[in-house]
């Protein structure tokens, strides 16, 4: 390798270094800028007082108003059942559901009728003999009054007692005969049929489980801290209300497949005690005629699970805020007119899903931060999203020359 080949790379490197130093020495001086203060951008909500109707949410299962077990009062073989006497079948009050073989009870009624006729004949004979004895006493001219035995009064009383007993036996026989026809005690529906044609039944045999369909009930638990927000019907000892008290309205919801259906009802009564374990009071909602056709809404069936919305009191002149505005259980971030934050304690009187209701601590027209600022101090400046940035930024920043 020649001497020139060794010197050329070094010469090029030195020339580049010298050119760079010359550019640095002759170039403009860099400016040092002080960045503007970083103010957090927040979403703001202007609050105004309003009236807020409280809705208390609960849930429960549909129960029948009355549920009964059909049991025969006489023995015999089932001869006939009604076509609607099957699981899910409807029936009206007084409708005949079953017939038990009445032959034995018809015979017993006939025998009892004959016994009554004989007892009445015996009584008529005794009354005739008593009248004849009284006339004979007068014809004989006997002194004094005739005794009861002479007038056959004890025999007449016995005959009257026999007539009464025969009438009672006939009435019982006719009652037993009527009991061979099983009648519906109320308008209802068959929950489960347990007897059929040809089966021998006796007192104690369960024929069917039935329930009334005039209305259904739903037991709904309400927490004790919610009781102040709903007007419940109360009953007091010694007071008989002229009109049955009615409580607040309630709307029941249930999902069937992809659709949600609703039924309207009313709170009719409260139960007698607060549950000590859950601190809840059960109220009873009533829905009238749950199996009536209401457009496309299906019937409200016994055993169905429902969610309830109970109409409570209306809170006047309160502030309804999104739940996200609360830093903790009782503080919000208020934005002052000069866009500085203030942590303020407010009185939360109601909480419902994603909303809270504030009764005091705010004034109409104030702005609340929707953006959480967990580390910002009181008095810290903020910028509100959507408002123009004031003309104090990078253009007005202090500039310092590089030393």
C-alpha positions as CSV (number, residue, x, y, z in Angstrom):
1,X,0.0,0.0,0.0
2,X,1.4,3.4,-1.0
3,X,1.8,6.4,1.3
4,X,-1.0,8.3,-0.5
5,X,-3.5,5.5,0.1
6,X,-2.8,5.7,3.9
7,X,-3.0,9.5,4.1
8,X,-6.2,10.0,2.0
9,X,-8.8,8.5,4.5
10,X,-7.3,10.5,7.3
11,X,-7.4,13.7,5.2
12,X,-11.1,13.2,4.3
13,X,-12.0,12.6,8.0
14,X,-10.2,15.8,9.1
15,X,-11.8,17.8,6.4
16,X,-15.3,16.6,7.4
17,X,-14.6,17.4,11.0
18,X,-13.4,20.9,10.2
19,X,-16.5,21.6,8.0
20,X,-18.8,20.4,10.8
21,X,-17.2,22.7,13.3
22,X,-17.4,25.6,10.9
23,X,-21.2,25.0,10.5
24,X,-21.7,24.9,14.2
25,X,-19.7,28.0,14.8
26,X,-21.5,30.0,12.1
27,X,-25.1,28.7,12.6
28,X,-28.0,30.5,14.4
29,X,-28.4,30.1,18.1
30,X,-31.2,27.7,19.3
31,X,-34.1,29.2,21.4
32,X,-35.1,27.7,24.7
33,X,-38.9,27.7,25.3
34,X,-40.7,27.2,28.6
35,X,-43.6,24.9,27.9
36,X,-47.1,26.1,28.9
37,X,-48.6,24.5,32.1
38,X,-50.3,21.2,31.4
39,X,-53.9,21.7,32.4
40,X,-56.0,18.5,32.4
41,X,-59.0,18.4,30.0
42,X,-62.3,17.3,31.6
43,X,-65.8,16.7,30.6
44,X,-68.3,19.0,32.5
45,X,-71.9,18.7,33.3
46,X,-74.1,21.7,34.3
47,X,-76.5,20.7,37.0
48,X,-80.0,22.1,37.6
49,X,-82.6,21.1,40.2
50,X,-85.4,18.8,39.1
51,X,-88.1,16.4,40.4
52,X,-87.0,12.8,40.5
53,X,-89.6,10.0,40.8
54,X,-88.1,7.1,42.8
55,X,-88.4,3.6,41.4
56,X,-87.6,0.8,43.8
57,X,-86.4,-2.4,42.0
58,X,-87.1,-5.8,43.4
59,X,-87.8,-9.3,42.3
60,X,-89.8,-12.4,43.2
61,X,-91.9,-15.3,42.0
62,X,-95.6,-15.4,41.1
63,X,-97.8,-17.1,43.7
64,X,-101.5,-18.0,43.5
65,X,-103.9,-16.0,45.6
66,X,-105.4,-19.3,46.9
67,X,-104.1,-22.8,46.4
68,X,-106.2,-25.8,47.5
69,X,-106.2,-29.6,47.5
70,X,-109.4,-31.2,46.3
71,X,-110.3,-34.1,48.6
72,X,-113.6,-36.0,48.5
73,X,-115.8,-36.2,51.6
74,X,-117.5,-39.5,50.5
75,X,-116.2,-42.8,49.2
76,X,-116.9,-44.4,45.8
77,X,-115.7,-45.0,42.3
78,X,-115.1,-42.0,40.0
79,X,-117.7,-42.3,37.2
80,X,-117.0,-39.1,35.2
81,X,-114.6,-36.1,35.0
82,X,-115.0,-32.8,33.3
83,X,-113.2,-32.3,29.9
84,X,-111.2,-29.4,31.4
85,X,-110.3,-31.4,34.5
86,X,-106.6,-31.8,33.5
87,X,-103.3,-30.1,34.2
88,X,-103.7,-26.5,33.2
89,X,-107.4,-26.7,32.6
90,X,-109.6,-23.7,33.7
91,X,-112.9,-24.0,35.6
92,X,-115.4,-21.6,37.0
93,X,-116.8,-21.3,40.5
94,X,-119.5,-24.0,41.1
95,X,-118.6,-26.0,38.0
96,X,-118.8,-29.8,38.4
97,X,-115.4,-31.4,38.0
98,X,-116.0,-35.0,39.0
99,X,-118.8,-37.5,39.8
100,X,-118.5,-40.3,42.3
101,X,-120.8,-43.2,42.0
102,X,-124.0,-42.0,43.8
103,X,-125.9,-45.4,44.0
104,X,-125.2,-46.1,47.7
105,X,-126.0,-42.6,48.7
106,X,-129.2,-42.5,46.8
107,X,-130.3,-45.7,48.6
108,X,-129.3,-44.2,51.9
109,X,-131.4,-41.2,51.2
110,X,-134.4,-43.3,50.3
111,X,-134.1,-45.3,53.5
112,X,-133.8,-42.1,55.6
113,X,-136.9,-40.7,53.9
114,X,-138.9,-43.8,54.8
115,X,-137.6,-43.6,58.4
116,X,-138.8,-40.0,58.6
117,X,-142.2,-40.9,57.3
118,X,-142.5,-43.6,60.1
119,X,-141.4,-41.2,62.7
120,X,-143.9,-38.6,61.6
121,X,-146.6,-41.2,61.7
122,X,-145.7,-42.3,65.3
123,X,-145.7,-38.6,66.4
124,X,-149.2,-38.1,64.9
125,X,-150.4,-41.3,66.7
126,X,-149.0,-40.0,70.0
127,X,-150.6,-36.6,69.5
128,X,-154.0,-38.2,68.8
129,X,-153.7,-40.5,71.9
130,X,-152.8,-37.5,74.1
131,X,-155.9,-35.6,72.9
132,X,-158.1,-38.7,73.5
133,X,-156.7,-39.1,77.0
134,X,-157.5,-35.4,77.8
135,X,-161.1,-35.8,76.6
136,X,-161.6,-39.1,78.5
137,X,-160.4,-37.3,81.7
138,X,-163.0,-34.7,81.3
139,X,-165.8,-37.2,80.5
140,X,-165.0,-39.2,83.6
141,X,-165.3,-36.0,85.7
142,X,-162.1,-36.8,87.6
143,X,-161.0,-34.2,90.1
144,X,-157.7,-32.3,89.6
145,X,-155.5,-32.0,86.5
146,X,-154.3,-35.1,84.6
147,X,-150.7,-36.0,84.9
148,X,-148.2,-35.9,82.0
149,X,-148.2,-39.7,81.8
150,X,-152.0,-39.7,81.6
151,X,-151.8,-37.2,78.7
152,X,-148.9,-39.2,77.2
153,X,-146.7,-36.1,77.0
154,X,-143.4,-38.0,77.5
155,X,-144.3,-40.3,74.6
156,X,-145.1,-37.3,72.4
157,X,-141.7,-35.7,73.2
158,X,-140.0,-39.0,72.3
159,X,-141.9,-39.1,69.1
160,X,-140.9,-35.5,68.3
161,X,-137.2,-36.4,69.0
162,X,-137.5,-39.4,66.7
163,X,-138.8,-37.1,63.9
164,X,-136.0,-34.6,64.4
165,X,-133.4,-37.5,64.3
166,X,-135.0,-38.9,61.2
167,X,-134.9,-35.5,59.5
168,X,-131.2,-35.1,60.4
169,X,-130.5,-38.5,59.0
170,X,-132.3,-37.6,55.8
171,X,-130.5,-34.3,55.5
172,X,-127.1,-36.1,56.1
173,X,-128.0,-38.7,53.4
174,X,-128.9,-35.9,51.0
175,X,-125.7,-34.1,51.8
176,X,-123.6,-37.2,51.2
177,X,-125.5,-37.7,47.9
178,X,-124.7,-34.1,46.9
179,X,-121.1,-34.6,47.8
180,X,-120.8,-37.2,45.1
181,X,-120.7,-34.2,42.7
182,X,-117.3,-32.5,43.2
183,X,-117.8,-28.8,42.5
184,X,-115.2,-26.1,42.0
185,X,-114.8,-23.9,45.1
186,X,-113.8,-20.9,43.0
187,X,-112.8,-19.9,39.5
188,X,-109.4,-21.4,39.1
189,X,-107.0,-23.7,37.2
190,X,-105.9,-27.3,37.7
191,X,-102.3,-27.4,38.9
192,X,-102.0,-31.2,39.0
193,X,-104.7,-33.9,38.4
194,X,-104.3,-37.0,40.6
195,X,-107.5,-39.0,39.9
196,X,-109.2,-40.4,36.9
197,X,-112.3,-42.3,35.8
198,X,-112.6,-45.8,37.4
199,X,-110.5,-45.0,40.4
200,X,-111.9,-45.7,43.8
201,X,-111.5,-42.7,46.2
202,X,-112.3,-42.1,49.8
203,X,-112.1,-39.2,52.2
204,X,-108.4,-38.3,52.3
205,X,-107.7,-39.2,48.7
206,X,-106.2,-36.2,46.8
207,X,-108.2,-35.6,43.6
208,X,-106.2,-32.6,42.3
209,X,-104.2,-29.5,43.3
210,X,-106.0,-26.3,42.1
211,X,-105.5,-22.6,42.5
212,X,-107.6,-19.4,42.1
213,X,-107.1,-17.2,39.0
214,X,-108.9,-14.0,40.0
215,X,-105.5,-12.5,40.8
216,X,-102.0,-13.6,41.6
217,X,-99.5,-12.3,44.2
218,X,-95.8,-11.6,44.2
219,X,-93.7,-11.3,47.4
220,X,-91.2,-8.5,46.8
221,X,-88.3,-7.8,49.3
222,X,-87.5,-4.1,50.0
223,X,-84.4,-3.1,52.0
224,X,-85.1,-1.2,55.2
225,X,-83.2,1.9,53.9
226,X,-85.6,2.1,51.0
227,X,-88.8,2.0,53.0
228,X,-88.7,5.8,53.5
229,X,-89.0,6.3,49.8
230,X,-92.3,4.4,49.2
231,X,-95.8,4.8,50.7
232,X,-96.8,1.3,51.8
233,X,-100.3,0.3,53.0
234,X,-100.3,-0.3,56.7
235,X,-102.9,-1.9,59.0
236,X,-103.2,-1.0,62.6
237,X,-104.7,-2.9,65.5
238,X,-108.3,-2.0,66.3
239,X,-108.8,-0.1,63.0
240,X,-111.1,-1.5,60.3
241,X,-110.7,0.6,57.2
242,X,-113.9,1.4,55.3
243,X,-112.0,1.1,52.0
244,X,-109.3,-1.5,51.6
245,X,-106.0,0.5,51.4
246,X,-104.1,0.3,48.2
247,X,-100.4,0.9,47.9
248,X,-98.2,2.2,45.1
249,X,-98.4,0.9,41.6
250,X,-95.9,-1.7,40.4
251,X,-94.8,-2.9,37.0
252,X,-93.6,-6.5,36.7
253,X,-91.2,-7.5,33.9
254,X,-90.2,-11.0,32.7
255,X,-88.1,-12.2,29.8
256,X,-89.6,-14.9,27.6
257,X,-87.1,-15.9,24.9
258,X,-85.9,-12.7,23.3
259,X,-88.8,-10.5,24.4
260,X,-89.5,-8.8,27.7
261,X,-93.2,-8.5,28.7
262,X,-94.7,-6.3,31.4
263,X,-97.8,-6.5,33.7
264,X,-99.2,-3.8,35.9
265,X,-100.2,-4.4,39.5
266,X,-100.4,-2.7,42.9
267,X,-98.9,-3.2,46.3
268,X,-101.8,-4.4,48.5
269,X,-100.2,-5.2,51.8
270,X,-97.0,-5.7,53.8
271,X,-95.9,-8.7,55.8
272,X,-95.8,-8.5,59.6
273,X,-92.1,-8.4,60.3
274,X,-88.7,-7.4,58.8
275,X,-86.4,-10.3,58.1
276,X,-83.7,-10.2,60.7
277,X,-81.1,-11.8,58.5
278,X,-81.5,-9.7,55.3
279,X,-83.0,-6.6,56.9
280,X,-85.7,-6.6,54.3
281,X,-89.5,-6.2,54.5
282,X,-91.6,-8.3,52.1
283,X,-94.5,-6.5,50.4
284,X,-97.1,-8.3,48.4
285,X,-98.0,-7.1,44.9
286,X,-101.3,-8.1,43.3
287,X,-102.1,-8.5,39.6
288,X,-105.7,-8.9,38.7
289,X,-107.0,-11.4,36.2
290,X,-103.5,-12.6,35.2
291,X,-104.8,-15.1,32.6
292,X,-107.0,-12.6,30.6
293,X,-105.9,-11.8,27.1
294,X,-104.0,-8.6,26.7
295,X,-102.9,-8.3,23.1
296,X,-99.7,-10.1,22.5
297,X,-98.7,-10.2,26.2
298,X,-98.8,-13.8,27.5
299,X,-100.5,-14.7,30.8
300,X,-98.6,-14.2,34.0
301,X,-98.2,-17.8,35.2
302,X,-97.8,-19.1,38.7
303,X,-94.1,-19.8,39.5
304,X,-92.8,-17.3,37.0
305,X,-89.9,-15.2,38.0
306,X,-90.4,-11.5,37.6
307,X,-88.5,-8.3,38.2
308,X,-90.5,-5.4,39.7
309,X,-90.4,-1.6,39.6
310,X,-92.3,-0.1,42.5
311,X,-93.4,3.5,42.2
312,X,-91.9,5.5,45.1
313,X,-92.1,9.0,46.3
314,X,-91.1,12.0,44.1
315,X,-88.0,13.8,45.4
316,X,-88.4,17.6,44.8
317,X,-85.6,20.0,43.7
318,X,-82.8,17.5,43.7
319,X,-79.8,17.1,41.5
320,X,-79.5,13.9,39.4
321,X,-75.9,13.0,38.6
322,X,-74.1,10.2,36.8
323,X,-72.5,7.8,39.3
324,X,-69.1,8.5,37.8
325,X,-69.2,12.0,39.2
326,X,-68.7,10.7,42.8
327,X,-65.1,10.5,43.9
328,X,-66.2,8.5,46.9
329,X,-69.5,8.1,48.7
330,X,-70.2,11.8,49.1
331,X,-67.8,14.0,47.2
332,X,-67.9,15.6,43.7
333,X,-65.5,17.9,41.7
334,X,-67.1,21.3,41.2
335,X,-65.6,23.5,38.5
336,X,-65.6,27.2,39.4
337,X,-66.1,30.0,37.0
338,X,-62.3,30.5,36.7
339,X,-62.0,26.8,35.8
340,X,-60.5,25.5,39.0
341,X,-61.7,22.4,40.8
342,X,-63.2,22.2,44.3
343,X,-63.8,18.9,46.1
344,X,-67.2,19.4,47.7
345,X,-69.2,17.1,50.1
346,X,-72.8,16.6,49.0
347,X,-75.8,14.7,50.5
348,X,-76.6,11.7,48.4
349,X,-80.2,10.6,49.2
350,X,-80.8,8.0,46.5
351,X,-78.7,5.7,44.3
352,X,-80.2,3.9,41.4
353,X,-78.1,2.0,38.9
354,X,-75.8,4.4,37.2
355,X,-77.4,7.5,38.8
356,X,-77.2,9.3,42.2
357,X,-79.6,11.9,43.6
358,X,-78.1,14.8,45.6
359,X,-80.4,16.7,47.9
360,X,-77.9,19.4,49.1
361,X,-74.4,20.7,48.6
362,X,-74.9,22.0,45.0
363,X,-76.5,25.0,43.4
364,X,-78.3,25.3,40.1
365,X,-76.0,26.2,37.2
366,X,-72.8,24.8,38.7
367,X,-70.6,22.6,36.6
368,X,-69.5,19.2,37.8
369,X,-66.5,17.3,36.4
370,X,-67.4,14.0,34.7
371,X,-63.7,13.1,34.4
372,X,-62.1,11.6,37.5
373,X,-59.0,13.5,38.8
374,X,-57.8,11.4,41.7
375,X,-54.5,13.2,42.1
376,X,-55.5,16.8,41.4
377,X,-55.3,19.2,44.3
378,X,-58.1,21.6,45.3
379,X,-57.8,24.8,43.2
380,X,-56.0,23.1,40.4
381,X,-56.8,24.6,37.0
382,X,-58.5,22.5,34.3
383,X,-59.7,23.0,30.8
384,X,-63.2,22.0,29.8
385,X,-63.6,19.8,26.7
386,X,-65.2,21.6,23.9
387,X,-64.4,25.1,25.0
388,X,-61.8,27.2,23.2
389,X,-58.3,27.3,24.6
390,X,-57.5,30.9,25.8
391,X,-54.8,32.8,23.9
392,X,-52.0,31.9,26.4
393,X,-50.0,29.1,25.1
394,X,-46.9,28.4,23.2
395,X,-47.2,31.8,21.3
396,X,-47.0,33.7,24.6
397,X,-44.4,31.5,26.3
398,X,-41.3,33.0,27.8
399,X,-38.4,32.5,25.5
400,X,-34.9,32.3,26.8
401,X,-31.8,32.5,24.7
402,X,-29.3,29.6,24.8
403,X,-26.3,30.7,26.8
